[in-house]
Amino acid sequence: MKLTSFLVCLTLGLSVAAQESPECATQCLQESLAAQSKCSPTDVDCICADEALSATIQGCVLQRCTVINALAAQNATKTMCGAPVRDITSITPIISGVSGGLALIAVIIRSWIAGSNFGFDDGCCVAALILAIPMAVLEFLMSDLGFGKDIWTLEPKNIYLIVQYTWLTEIFWFLAIGFTKLSFLFMYLRVFPKQKLRKVIYGFMGLIGLHTLIFTVIISVNCLPVTYIWESWDGEHTGKCINLNVFVWSHAIIDIVFDVTIFALPIPELIRLNMSLKKRIMIVAMFSVGGVGTIISILRLQALVSFANSTNPTYDNCPTAYWSVLVCFVGIFCCCMPALRRLLAKLFPTCFLSTRQDSKYSPYNDEHTPNARLSSNPLSNGRKSQRAGLGSALGFGGITKTIDTKVTMTGAEDDEQELVDMGKKGGWGNSGGGAWNATHTSGKSDSGSGDNVAVGDSARRM
């Protein structure tokens, strides 16, 4: 990382400034002032405002001084000219703490809801959080060292540590992002039984696994020797590095493409569900909430413009850091949304569970509905229980209905329940897309008379 080009206005006009500056910079000051007649050695305002003089001193310093000495001269110049002290060190810790805390709570709730049904999707989510936590801790340490301040105000030893910690956070970030995407895909495998879609999902899992591995390995050894990653900035060490700017941009673009594709995969299946429009919209919205992370990834691109090529990286790259942290934790939080939805359904069933039928049918309690009661239909009892649909898996509850007096909500929920193929014979409903497949059976009900109606082939799960 070369940092010498940022010495844009290196002017050392006063004796105090000269005493604070390295000897090489003091000589450049004296020679540059002697070569012009516009500004006197005591006219600070003139020296600070004269761009031609600043450029002359800058060129001299770049030739005679090391980067560390040039930074010291830059600091003396900024102090002499009364430049404002910039400090945004608090932003990254705040974002890391808030977003990381919410992600931690969401993962704990998800793990608790999963219980004995803890699966690969839950495991990937937990792995992503485990990898993201040290990333956030390093961001706190970097801010304490001065990450968020102008580089010429920092001690060289702190700069070495900041660059080294940045490298470590990048490794954790790449891995956490990869596991978050895998968590979404494993969740799809739980709820979508359609073989064609599952093959596509398996294909994307392989691509994302390979993508994560390749980029993690490359960022781990982006310079050789590895120590050159955090020593290259001083210009006093030798080594070779990849073009980090091209590398970061390529990953950002590929990552956004993967995000959009992942969240678009289930949409065709979801919109074909035999549910009311309201429920379809709710489920599609739940699956699409991960798109929030994609939006943040797109916003993060503006911060990448200065990444790797910045001449003041400890200040300019701070937005890149907190946008990256936000992308990571928001992604983890979003992949826990189905579990959070199920928790809310348990706590507030009247708000998040519905006993109303699909909107295209008349209400159950109108004057034309026969007397109904809790299901005791002998045709339904004793049957082998079928696995429920996506609505149950995401906490939309279930409806067990035998027309007699009323429809009753049952709260059985299971994260591992599949989304049945609505178009196949033997599935729920019929191939024509009807929301209810009613089968009439003659005989008296327990109330004394009338026909029992079994909804579908067994209890209909909404």
TORTI-185581 format. One record per residue: residue number from 1; residue in one letter; x, y, z of N, C-alpha, C in turn. Coordinates in steps of 0.2 Angstrom, whole numbers. Atoms other than C-alpha are relative to their C-alpha. Example, Ala and Ser with C-alpha at 12.3 -4.5 7.8 and 13.67 -1.06 7.14 Angstrom:
<nodes>
resi	resn	n.xx	n.yy	n.zz	ca.xx	ca.yy	ca.zz	c.xx	c.yy	c.zz
1	A	4	-6	0	62	-22	39	4	6	0
2	S	-4	-6	-1	68	-5	36	-4	5	3
</nodes>
This chain:
<nodes>
resi	resn	n.xx	n.yy	n.zz	ca.xx	ca.yy	ca.zz	c.xx	c.yy	c.zz
1	M	4	-6	0	0	0	0	4	6	0
2	K	-4	-6	0	8	16	-5	-4	6	2
3	L	3	-5	-3	4	31	5	3	7	-1
4	T	-3	-7	0	15	45	-1	-3	5	-5
5	S	3	-5	5	4	52	-15	-5	5	4
6	F	5	-4	-3	-8	59	-2	3	7	3
7	L	-3	-6	-2	5	73	3	-1	6	-4
8	V	2	-5	5	-4	86	-6	2	7	2
9	C	-2	-7	-2	-1	102	4	5	0	6
10	L	-6	0	-5	15	99	13	4	6	0
11	T	-3	-7	-1	20	116	19	3	1	7
12	L	-3	0	-6	32	119	33	3	7	1
13	G	-2	-7	1	33	138	35	3	3	7
14	L	-2	-3	-7	36	142	54	6	-4	3
15	S	-5	3	-3	51	138	64	-2	-6	5
16	V	3	5	-4	40	128	76	-2	-6	-4
17	A	1	6	4	34	117	62	6	-3	-3
18	A	-7	3	2	52	115	56	3	-4	5
19	Q	-3	4	-6	57	109	73	-4	-7	1
20	E	3	6	-1	43	96	73	0	-5	-6
21	S	0	4	6	46	90	55	7	-3	0
22	P	-6	3	1	59	78	50	5	4	-4
23	E	-5	-4	3	76	85	44	-1	1	-8
24	C	1	0	7	72	80	26	-5	5	-2
25	A	6	-4	2	56	90	26	2	7	1
26	T	-2	-7	-1	64	105	34	5	3	-5
27	Q	-4	-2	6	77	106	20	-4	2	-6
28	C	4	-1	6	64	105	7	-4	7	1
29	L	3	-7	-2	55	120	16	4	6	-1
30	Q	-5	-6	1	70	131	16	2	1	-7
31	E	-2	0	7	75	127	-2	-6	3	-4
32	S	6	-2	4	57	130	-8	-2	7	1
33	L	1	-7	-1	55	147	1	5	4	-3
34	A	-6	-4	3	72	153	-5	-1	1	-7
35	A	0	0	7	67	149	-23	-6	4	-2
36	Q	6	-4	2	51	160	-23	0	7	4
37	S	0	-6	-4	47	178	-17	-7	2	2
38	K	7	-2	-1	28	178	-15	-1	-1	8
39	C	2	1	-7	27	171	3	7	1	4
40	S	-6	0	-4	39	176	17	0	-6	5
41	P	0	5	-5	44	163	30	-4	0	6
42	T	4	0	-6	33	170	43	-7	1	-2
43	D	7	-1	2	17	172	32	-3	-6	-1
44	V	3	6	0	8	157	37	-6	-1	-5
45	D	6	0	4	-8	161	28	2	-1	-8
46	C	-2	0	7	1	164	12	3	-7	-2
47	I	-4	6	2	12	148	13	-6	-6	0
48	C	5	5	0	-4	137	17	-5	1	-6
49	A	5	-1	5	-14	145	3	3	-1	-7
50	D	-4	0	7	0	145	-11	0	-8	-2
51	E	0	7	3	-4	128	-21	7	-1	-3
52	A	-6	1	4	12	131	-32	6	-2	5
53	L	-5	1	-5	23	132	-16	-1	-7	3
54	S	1	6	-3	15	117	-8	2	-6	-5
55	A	-2	5	5	17	107	-24	8	-1	-1
56	T	-8	0	1	36	111	-25	2	-3	7
57	I	-2	3	-7	38	106	-6	-2	-7	-1
58	Q	2	7	0	28	90	-9	5	-4	-5
59	G	-4	3	5	39	85	-24	7	-2	3
60	C	-7	0	-3	55	88	-14	-1	-6	6
61	V	1	5	-5	48	78	1	0	-7	-2
62	L	1	7	2	43	63	-9	7	-3	-3
63	Q	-7	2	2	61	62	-16	4	-2	6
64	R	-5	0	-5	70	64	0	-2	-4	7
65	C	3	3	-6	59	57	14	-3	-7	-1
66	T	3	7	0	53	40	19	-8	2	1
67	V	7	-1	-1	34	38	20	-2	2	7
68	I	1	-1	-7	35	38	39	2	8	2
69	N	-2	-7	-1	44	55	39	-4	5	-4
70	A	4	-5	4	33	62	26	-7	1	4
71	L	6	-1	-4	18	58	37	1	5	6
72	A	-1	-5	-5	26	67	51	0	7	-2
73	A	0	-7	3	29	82	40	-7	2	-2
74	Q	7	-1	2	11	81	34	-4	2	6
75	N	3	-1	-6	5	81	52	2	7	3
76	A	-3	-6	-2	16	96	56	-3	6	-4
77	T	3	-4	4	9	105	41	-7	2	1
78	K	7	-1	-2	-9	102	45	-1	4	6
79	T	1	-4	-6	-7	108	62	2	7	0
80	M	-2	-7	1	2	124	57	-5	4	-4
81	C	6	-4	4	-12	128	44	-6	0	3
82	G	7	0	-4	-26	125	57	-5	-5	-4
83	A	4	5	3	-33	110	47	-5	-3	5
84	P	4	4	-5	-48	102	56	2	-7	1
85	V	-1	7	-2	-46	86	65	-6	-4	-1
86	R	6	4	1	-57	73	58	0	-7	4
87	D	0	6	-4	-63	58	68	-7	-3	0
88	I	6	4	0	-76	45	64	1	-7	3
89	T	-2	7	-2	-69	31	74	-6	-3	4
90	S	5	3	-4	-85	29	84	-6	-4	-5
91	I	5	3	4	-96	24	69	0	-7	-1
92	T	-1	7	1	-89	7	65	-2	-4	7
93	P	2	4	-6	-91	1	84	-7	0	1
94	I	8	0	-1	-109	7	85	-3	-5	-5
95	I	3	5	5	-114	-2	69	1	-7	2
96	S	-1	6	-2	-105	-17	74	-3	-3	6
97	G	3	2	-6	-112	-18	91	-8	-1	0
98	V	7	0	1	-130	-14	86	-2	-6	-4
99	S	2	5	5	-131	-25	71	2	-7	2
100	G	-3	6	-3	-120	-39	79	-5	-2	6
101	G	4	2	-6	-131	-39	95	-7	-3	-3
102	L	6	3	3	-147	-41	84	1	-7	-3
103	A	-2	7	3	-139	-55	74	1	-5	5
104	L	-1	5	-5	-134	-64	90	-7	-2	3
105	I	6	2	-2	-151	-63	97	-4	-4	-4
106	A	4	4	5	-159	-69	81	2	-7	-1
107	V	-3	7	1	-147	-84	80	-2	-4	6
108	I	2	4	-6	-151	-89	98	-7	-2	0
109	I	8	2	1	-170	-88	95	0	-6	-5
110	R	0	5	5	-167	-98	79	2	-7	3
111	S	-3	7	-3	-157	-112	88	-5	-3	5
112	W	5	2	-5	-170	-112	102	-6	-3	-3
113	I	6	2	4	-185	-114	90	2	-7	-3
114	A	-1	7	4	-176	-128	80	1	-6	5
115	G	0	5	-5	-173	-138	96	4	-6	-3
116	S	-3	6	3	-170	-156	91	0	-1	-7
117	N	0	0	7	-174	-152	73	6	4	-3
118	F	-6	-4	2	-157	-142	72	3	-4	-6
119	G	-2	2	6	-152	-144	54	6	3	-3
120	F	-6	-4	3	-138	-139	42	-1	7	-1
121	D	1	-7	1	-146	-123	38	1	4	7
122	D	-1	-3	-7	-146	-119	57	8	0	2
123	G	-7	1	-1	-128	-125	58	4	5	-4
124	C	-4	-6	4	-122	-113	44	-1	7	3
125	C	2	-6	-3	-131	-99	52	4	1	6
126	V	-4	-1	-6	-122	-102	69	7	1	-2
127	A	-6	-1	2	-106	-104	60	2	7	-3
128	A	-1	-7	2	-108	-87	51	1	5	6
129	L	0	-4	-6	-111	-79	68	7	-1	3
130	I	-6	1	-4	-96	-87	76	6	3	-4
131	L	-5	-3	4	-85	-81	61	-1	8	0
132	A	1	-8	0	-93	-63	62	2	3	6
133	I	-2	-3	-6	-90	-60	80	7	2	1
134	P	-7	-3	-1	-71	-59	80	1	5	-5
135	M	0	-6	4	-73	-48	65	-2	6	3
136	A	2	-6	-3	-83	-36	75	4	2	6
137	V	-5	-2	-6	-71	-37	90	6	3	-3
138	L	-5	-3	3	-57	-33	78	-1	7	-2
139	E	2	-6	2	-67	-18	72	1	5	6
140	F	0	-4	-6	-68	-11	90	8	1	1
141	L	-7	-1	-1	-49	-14	92	3	5	-5
142	M	-3	-4	5	-45	-5	76	-2	8	1
143	S	2	-7	-2	-56	10	81	4	3	5
144	D	-4	-2	-6	-47	11	97	7	2	-2
145	L	-7	-2	3	-30	12	87	0	6	-4
146	G	1	-6	4	-37	27	77	-3	-2	-7
147	F	3	2	7	-46	18	62	-6	5	0
148	G	5	-5	0	-57	33	57	3	7	1
149	K	-3	-6	-1	-44	46	59	5	1	-6
150	D	-5	-1	5	-32	54	46	6	-4	1
151	I	-6	4	-1	-17	43	44	6	4	2
152	W	-6	-4	-2	-4	57	47	-1	2	7
153	T	1	-1	-7	-11	59	64	2	-6	5
154	L	-1	6	-3	-7	41	69	7	-2	1
155	E	-7	3	-1	9	33	76	1	-6	-5
156	P	-1	5	5	17	21	64	-2	-7	3
157	K	1	7	-3	15	6	76	-8	-1	0
158	N	7	1	0	-4	9	76	-2	-2	-7
159	I	1	2	7	-4	9	57	1	-7	-2
160	Y	-1	7	1	4	-8	56	-5	-4	3
161	L	5	4	-3	-9	-15	68	-6	1	-4
162	I	7	-1	3	-24	-7	59	0	-4	-7
163	V	0	3	7	-18	-14	42	0	-8	1
164	Q	0	7	-2	-15	-31	50	-7	-3	2
165	Y	7	2	-3	-32	-32	59	-5	1	-6
166	T	4	-1	5	-40	-26	43	0	-6	-5
167	W	-1	6	4	-33	-41	34	-3	-6	3
168	L	4	6	-3	-40	-53	47	-7	1	0
169	T	7	-1	0	-57	-45	47	-2	-2	-7
170	E	2	2	7	-57	-48	28	-1	-8	-1
171	I	0	8	0	-54	-67	31	-6	-2	3
172	F	6	2	-4	-68	-68	44	-6	2	-4
173	W	6	-3	3	-80	-58	33	-1	-5	-6
174	F	2	4	6	-78	-69	17	-3	-6	2
175	L	3	7	-2	-81	-85	27	-7	1	3
176	A	7	-2	-2	-96	-77	36	-5	1	-5
177	I	5	-2	6	-104	-71	20	-2	-7	-3
178	G	1	6	4	-102	-88	12	-4	-5	4
179	F	5	4	-4	-110	-98	27	-7	3	0
180	T	6	-3	0	-124	-86	27	-4	-2	-6
181	K	3	2	6	-128	-90	9	-2	-7	0
182	L	1	7	0	-127	-108	12	-6	-2	5
183	S	5	1	-5	-139	-107	27	-7	1	-4
184	F	6	-1	4	-152	-99	15	-2	-6	-5
185	L	1	5	5	-149	-113	2	-2	-7	4
186	F	2	6	-3	-150	-127	15	-8	0	3
187	M	7	-1	-2	-167	-120	21	-4	-1	-6
188	Y	4	2	5	-173	-121	4	-1	-7	-1
189	L	0	7	1	-169	-139	3	-5	-3	5
190	R	5	3	-5	-180	-142	19	-7	1	-3
191	V	7	-2	1	-196	-134	12	-2	-1	-7
192	F	2	1	7	-195	-137	-7	2	-7	-2
193	P	-2	6	2	-196	-155	-12	0	-1	-8
194	K	0	1	7	-197	-152	-31	7	-1	-2
195	Q	-7	2	1	-182	-161	-38	4	4	-5
196	K	-4	-5	4	-178	-149	-52	2	6	3
197	L	-3	-5	-4	-177	-135	-40	5	-2	5
198	R	-5	2	-5	-167	-145	-28	7	-1	-3
199	K	-6	1	3	-154	-149	-41	3	7	-2
200	V	-3	-7	1	-152	-130	-45	3	2	7
201	I	-3	-2	-7	-150	-127	-26	6	-4	1
202	Y	-6	4	-1	-137	-141	-25	6	3	-4
203	G	-5	-3	5	-128	-133	-40	3	7	3
204	F	-2	-6	-3	-128	-116	-31	4	-1	6
205	M	-4	1	-6	-122	-123	-15	8	-2	-2
206	G	-6	2	2	-107	-130	-24	4	6	-3
207	L	-3	-7	2	-103	-113	-33	2	4	6
208	I	-1	-5	-6	-105	-103	-17	6	-3	4
209	G	-5	3	-3	-94	-116	-8	7	1	-3
210	L	-7	-1	4	-80	-115	-21	2	8	0
211	H	-1	-7	0	-82	-96	-22	3	3	6
212	T	-2	-2	-6	-80	-94	-4	7	-2	2
213	L	-7	3	-1	-65	-105	-3	5	4	-4
214	I	-5	-3	5	-56	-97	-18	2	7	3
215	F	-1	-7	-2	-58	-79	-12	3	0	7
216	T	-3	0	-6	-54	-83	6	8	-2	0
217	V	-7	1	1	-38	-91	1	4	5	-3
218	I	-4	-6	4	-33	-77	-11	1	6	5
219	I	-1	-5	-5	-36	-64	3	5	-1	5
220	S	-5	2	-5	-26	-74	15	7	1	-2
221	V	-7	-1	3	-11	-73	4	1	5	-5
222	N	0	-4	5	-14	-58	-6	7	4	-1
223	C	-7	-3	1	4	-52	-3	5	-6	2
224	L	-5	5	-2	20	-63	-2	6	4	0
225	P	2	4	-6	28	-64	10	-7	3	3
226	V	6	-2	-3	12	-63	20	1	7	5
227	T	-1	-6	-4	19	-50	32	1	7	-4
228	Y	0	-6	4	21	-38	17	-7	3	0
229	I	7	-3	1	2	-36	18	-1	6	5
230	W	0	-5	-5	4	-25	34	6	4	0
231	E	-6	-3	0	21	-19	30	2	4	-6
232	S	-1	-3	7	20	-13	12	-1	8	0
233	W	2	-7	0	13	4	17	6	5	1
234	D	-5	-5	-2	29	11	24	5	1	-5
235	G	-5	-1	5	39	9	8	7	-3	1
236	E	-6	2	-2	53	1	17	1	-8	0
237	H	-1	7	0	50	-17	14	-2	-2	-8
238	T	1	3	7	49	-28	-2	-5	-6	0
239	G	5	5	1	36	-40	-8	-4	1	-6
240	K	4	-1	5	23	-43	-21	-7	-1	2
241	C	7	1	-2	4	-41	-20	-4	0	-6
242	I	5	0	6	-11	-44	-31	-3	7	0
243	N	4	-6	1	-22	-29	-37	-6	-1	5
244	L	6	1	-5	-33	-28	-21	-6	3	-2
245	N	7	-3	2	-45	-16	-29	-4	-4	-5
246	V	4	4	5	-49	-27	-44	-3	-6	4
247	F	2	6	-3	-50	-42	-32	-7	2	4
248	V	5	-2	-4	-62	-33	-20	-7	2	-4
249	W	5	-2	5	-73	-26	-34	-3	-6	-3
250	S	2	6	3	-74	-43	-42	-5	-4	5
251	H	4	3	-5	-80	-51	-26	-7	3	1
252	A	6	-3	-1	-93	-38	-23	-5	-1	-5
253	I	5	0	5	-101	-39	-40	-2	-8	0
254	I	2	7	-1	-101	-59	-39	-5	-1	6
255	D	4	1	-6	-108	-58	-22	-7	3	-1
256	I	7	-2	1	-123	-47	-27	-4	-4	-5
257	V	3	4	5	-126	-58	-42	-3	-6	4
258	F	2	6	-4	-127	-73	-30	-6	2	4
259	D	5	-2	-5	-138	-64	-18	-7	1	-4
260	V	6	-1	3	-151	-59	-31	-3	-7	-3
261	T	2	6	3	-151	-76	-39	-3	-5	6
262	I	2	4	-5	-153	-85	-22	-7	2	3
263	F	7	-2	-3	-168	-74	-16	-5	0	-6
264	A	5	1	5	-176	-76	-33	-2	-7	-2
265	L	1	7	2	-175	-95	-34	-7	-3	3
266	P	6	3	-2	-190	-99	-23	-6	4	-2
267	I	5	-4	2	-201	-85	-30	-5	-4	-4
268	P	5	3	4	-209	-95	-44	-4	-6	4
269	E	4	5	-4	-214	-109	-32	-4	3	5
270	L	4	-4	-5	-220	-97	-19	-7	3	-3
271	I	6	-3	2	-232	-88	-30	-5	-5	-3
272	R	5	6	2	-240	-105	-36	-3	-3	6
273	L	3	3	-6	-245	-109	-18	-8	1	0
274	N	8	-1	-1	-264	-113	-15	-1	3	6
275	M	2	-4	-6	-266	-100	-2	-3	7	-3
276	S	2	-7	2	-274	-83	-2	5	5	-2
277	L	-5	-5	3	-266	-68	-10	4	3	6
278	K	-3	-3	-5	-262	-61	7	5	-4	3
279	K	-5	4	-2	-253	-76	13	6	-1	-4
280	R	-6	0	5	-243	-78	-3	4	6	1
281	I	-4	-6	-1	-238	-60	-1	5	0	6
282	M	-4	0	-6	-232	-63	17	5	-5	-1
283	I	-6	5	0	-222	-79	13	5	3	-5
284	V	-5	-2	5	-214	-71	-3	4	6	3
285	A	-4	-6	-4	-210	-55	8	5	-3	5
286	M	-5	2	-5	-202	-66	21	6	-3	-4
287	F	-6	2	4	-191	-75	8	4	5	-3
288	S	-3	-5	3	-187	-59	0	4	5	5
289	V	-3	-5	-5	-182	-50	16	8	0	0
290	G	-7	0	0	-164	-56	13	2	5	-6
291	G	-2	-5	5	-164	-44	-2	2	7	4
292	V	-3	-6	-4	-161	-30	12	7	0	0
293	G	-7	1	0	-144	-37	13	3	2	-7
294	T	-2	-1	7	-142	-36	-6	0	8	-1
295	I	0	-7	1	-147	-18	-6	6	4	4
296	I	-6	-3	-4	-134	-14	8	6	-2	-4
297	S	-6	2	4	-121	-23	-3	1	5	-6
298	I	-1	-4	5	-125	-12	-17	2	7	2
299	L	-2	-7	-3	-124	4	-6	7	0	2
300	R	-7	1	-2	-107	-3	0	5	1	-6
301	L	-4	-1	6	-101	-1	-18	3	7	0
302	Q	-2	-7	0	-99	18	-16	6	0	4
303	A	-6	-1	-4	-87	15	-2	6	-4	-2
304	L	-6	4	3	-76	3	-12	3	4	-5
305	V	-3	-4	5	-72	17	-24	7	2	2
306	S	-6	-2	-3	-58	22	-13	4	-5	3
307	F	-4	6	-4	-53	5	-6	6	-2	-4
308	A	-7	3	3	-35	-1	-10	4	6	-3
309	N	-3	-5	3	-31	15	-19	0	7	4
310	S	1	-6	-4	-34	27	-5	7	3	2
311	T	-7	-3	-2	-19	39	0	-1	1	8
312	N	1	-1	-7	-27	41	17	-5	-6	3
313	P	4	6	-1	-34	23	21	-3	0	7
314	T	3	1	-6	-37	24	39	-6	5	1
315	Y	6	-4	0	-50	38	36	-5	-2	-6
316	D	4	2	6	-56	34	18	-3	-7	0
317	N	3	6	0	-59	16	21	-4	-2	6
318	C	5	1	-6	-69	17	37	-7	-1	-2
319	P	6	1	3	-85	18	27	-1	-7	-3
320	T	0	7	3	-80	2	18	-1	-5	6
321	A	1	5	-6	-78	-7	35	-7	0	3
322	Y	6	1	-3	-94	-2	43	-6	-2	-5
323	W	5	3	5	-104	-6	27	1	-7	0
324	S	-1	7	1	-96	-23	26	-2	-3	6
325	V	3	3	-6	-100	-26	44	-7	-1	0
326	L	7	0	1	-118	-21	41	-3	-6	-4
327	V	2	5	5	-119	-32	26	0	-7	3
328	C	-1	6	-3	-113	-47	36	-5	-2	5
329	F	5	1	-5	-124	-45	51	-7	0	-2
330	V	7	0	2	-140	-41	42	-1	-6	-4
331	G	1	6	4	-138	-56	31	-1	-6	5
332	I	2	5	-5	-137	-67	47	-6	1	3
333	F	7	-2	-3	-152	-58	54	-5	-3	-5
334	C	5	2	5	-162	-61	38	-1	-7	0
335	C	1	7	1	-159	-79	37	-3	-3	6
336	C	3	3	-6	-166	-81	55	-8	3	0
337	M	7	-3	1	-183	-72	49	-5	-5	1
338	P	5	5	-1	-193	-88	48	-1	-2	7
339	A	1	2	-7	-189	-93	65	-3	5	5
340	L	3	-5	-4	-193	-76	72	-7	1	-1
341	R	7	0	1	-209	-77	63	-4	-5	4
342	R	3	5	-3	-213	-93	71	-1	2	8
343	L	0	-2	-7	-209	-86	88	-5	5	1
344	L	5	-5	0	-220	-71	85	-7	-3	0
345	A	6	4	1	-234	-83	80	-2	-3	7
346	K	1	3	-7	-232	-92	97	-2	6	5
347	L	1	-5	-5	-232	-76	107	-6	4	-2
348	F	5	-4	2	-245	-66	97	-4	-4	-6
349	P	3	4	5	-256	-79	88	-6	3	-4
350	T	5	-4	4	-270	-67	84	2	4	-5
351	C	-2	-5	5	-259	-56	74	4	-4	-5
352	F	-4	3	4	-248	-69	66	-2	-7	-3
353	L	3	6	2	-259	-84	64	-7	2	-3
354	S	6	-2	2	-275	-84	54	-5	-6	-1
355	T	5	6	1	-291	-95	55	-5	2	-6
356	R	5	-1	6	-299	-87	40	2	-4	-6
357	Q	-2	4	6	-300	-97	24	2	5	-6
358	D	-2	-3	6	-294	-92	7	-5	5	-2
359	S	5	-5	2	-302	-76	1	-5	-1	-5
360	K	4	1	6	-310	-83	-14	-6	-5	2
361	Y	6	4	-2	-322	-93	-3	-4	4	5
362	S	4	-3	-5	-336	-88	8	2	-1	7
363	P	-2	1	-7	-333	-86	27	-4	-7	3
364	Y	3	6	-3	-336	-102	37	-6	1	5
365	N	5	-1	-5	-347	-94	49	-7	3	-3
366	D	6	-3	3	-360	-88	37	-6	-5	1
367	E	6	4	-1	-378	-95	37	-1	-6	-4
368	H	0	5	5	-375	-107	23	5	-6	2
369	T	-5	5	-2	-361	-117	33	-3	-4	5
370	P	3	5	-5	-367	-133	41	4	1	7
371	N	-3	1	-6	-364	-136	59	7	-3	0
372	A	-6	3	0	-346	-140	63	3	0	7
373	R	-4	1	-7	-334	-145	77	7	-2	-1
374	L	-6	2	0	-317	-150	81	0	-7	-4
375	S	0	6	4	-311	-164	69	0	-6	4
376	S	0	7	-3	-317	-181	75	-3	-5	-5
377	N	2	4	6	-321	-188	58	4	-6	0
378	P	-3	6	0	-318	-206	58	4	-1	-6
379	L	-4	1	6	-311	-205	40	7	4	1
380	S	-6	-3	-1	-298	-193	46	4	-3	6
381	N	-3	3	-5	-294	-202	62	4	-6	-2
382	G	-3	6	1	-281	-215	62	4	0	-7
383	R	-4	0	6	-274	-210	45	8	2	2
384	K	-7	-2	-1	-255	-208	43	1	7	-1
385	S	-1	-7	1	-250	-190	46	4	2	-6
386	Q	-4	-2	5	-244	-181	31	4	6	2
387	R	-4	-6	-2	-230	-168	31	-3	6	-2
388	A	4	-6	2	-237	-151	31	4	5	-5
389	G	-3	-5	5	-233	-136	20	4	5	2
390	L	-5	-5	-1	-222	-121	19	-3	5	6
391	G	3	-4	-4	-235	-111	29	1	-3	7
392	S	-1	3	-6	-233	-123	44	8	1	2
393	A	-7	0	-1	-214	-123	42	2	7	2
394	L	-1	-7	-1	-214	-104	43	-4	3	6
395	G	4	-3	-6	-226	-102	58	-7	3	-2
396	F	6	-2	1	-242	-99	49	-6	-4	3
397	G	4	4	-3	-250	-112	59	-4	-5	-4
398	G	3	5	4	-262	-126	53	-7	0	2
399	I	7	0	-1	-281	-128	51	-2	-8	-1
400	T	3	7	0	-289	-145	55	-8	1	0
401	K	7	-2	1	-307	-144	48	-4	-6	-2
402	T	6	4	2	-322	-155	48	-6	4	1
403	I	6	-4	0	-338	-146	44	-5	-3	5
404	D	5	2	-5	-349	-147	59	-2	6	4
405	T	2	-6	-3	-348	-131	69	5	6	-1
406	K	-5	-6	0	-332	-121	67	7	-3	-3
407	V	-7	2	2	-314	-122	61	5	2	5
408	T	-5	-1	-6	-300	-123	74	7	0	-2
409	M	-7	0	1	-282	-118	73	4	-5	4
410	T	-5	4	-4	-269	-130	78	7	3	-1
411	G	-7	-4	0	-251	-124	83	6	-4	-2
412	A	-5	5	1	-241	-139	77	5	3	-5
413	E	-5	-3	5	-225	-132	68	6	-4	0
414	D	-6	4	0	-210	-140	62	4	3	-6
415	D	-4	-3	5	-195	-132	53	2	-5	-6
416	E	-2	5	5	-192	-148	43	-5	-2	-4
417	Q	6	2	5	-209	-149	35	1	3	-7
418	E	-1	-2	7	-208	-148	16	-6	4	-3
419	L	5	-3	4	-217	-138	4	-3	-5	-5
420	V	2	6	5	-228	-151	-5	-1	3	-7
421	D	1	-1	7	-229	-151	-24	-7	1	-1
422	M	7	-1	1	-246	-143	-27	-2	-3	-6
423	G	2	2	7	-246	-149	-45	0	-8	-1
424	K	-1	7	1	-243	-168	-42	-7	-3	3
425	K	6	4	-3	-257	-181	-39	2	-3	6
426	G	-2	3	-7	-258	-186	-21	2	5	4
427	G	-3	-5	-4	-252	-170	-15	-6	4	3
428	W	6	-4	-3	-263	-157	-6	-4	4	-5
429	G	4	-3	5	-277	-151	-16	0	-4	-6
430	N	0	4	6	-279	-155	-34	4	4	-5
431	S	-4	-3	5	-269	-151	-50	-3	6	-3
432	G	3	-6	2	-282	-138	-54	1	6	4
433	G	-2	-5	-4	-275	-127	-41	-6	2	5
434	G	5	-2	-5	-291	-127	-30	3	0	7
435	A	-3	0	-6	-287	-122	-12	-3	-5	5
436	W	3	5	-4	-299	-135	-5	-2	-6	-4
437	N	2	6	4	-302	-153	-11	-5	-3	5
438	A	5	3	-5	-318	-158	-1	-2	-6	-2
439	T	3	7	1	-323	-176	0	-6	-1	4
440	H	6	1	-4	-341	-179	6	-1	-7	1
441	T	1	7	-2	-344	-195	16	-7	0	3
442	S	7	1	-3	-362	-200	20	0	-3	7
443	G	0	3	-7	-367	-205	37	-2	6	5
444	K	2	-4	-5	-372	-197	53	6	3	4
445	S	-5	-3	-4	-361	-185	63	-1	-1	7
446	D	1	1	-7	-358	-186	81	-6	5	3
447	S	5	-4	-2	-371	-172	83	-7	-3	-2
448	G	7	3	1	-385	-183	76	-1	-1	-7
449	S	1	1	7	-386	-180	58	4	5	-5
450	G	-4	-5	5	-378	-172	42	5	-4	-3
451	D	-5	3	3	-364	-176	31	7	3	3
452	N	-6	-2	-2	-346	-175	37	4	2	-6
453	V	-4	-2	6	-334	-166	25	8	-1	3
454	A	-7	0	-2	-315	-171	26	3	4	-5
455	V	-4	-5	5	-304	-157	19	6	-3	-2
456	G	-6	3	3	-292	-164	7	0	-7	2
457	D	-1	7	-2	-285	-181	11	1	-1	7
458	S	0	0	-8	-282	-177	29	0	7	2
459	A	0	-7	-2	-280	-161	39	4	5	-4
460	R	-3	-5	5	-276	-146	28	4	5	4
461	R	-4	-4	-4	-261	-137	34	1	7	-4
462	M	0	-6	3	-261	-118	30	7	3	1
</nodes>
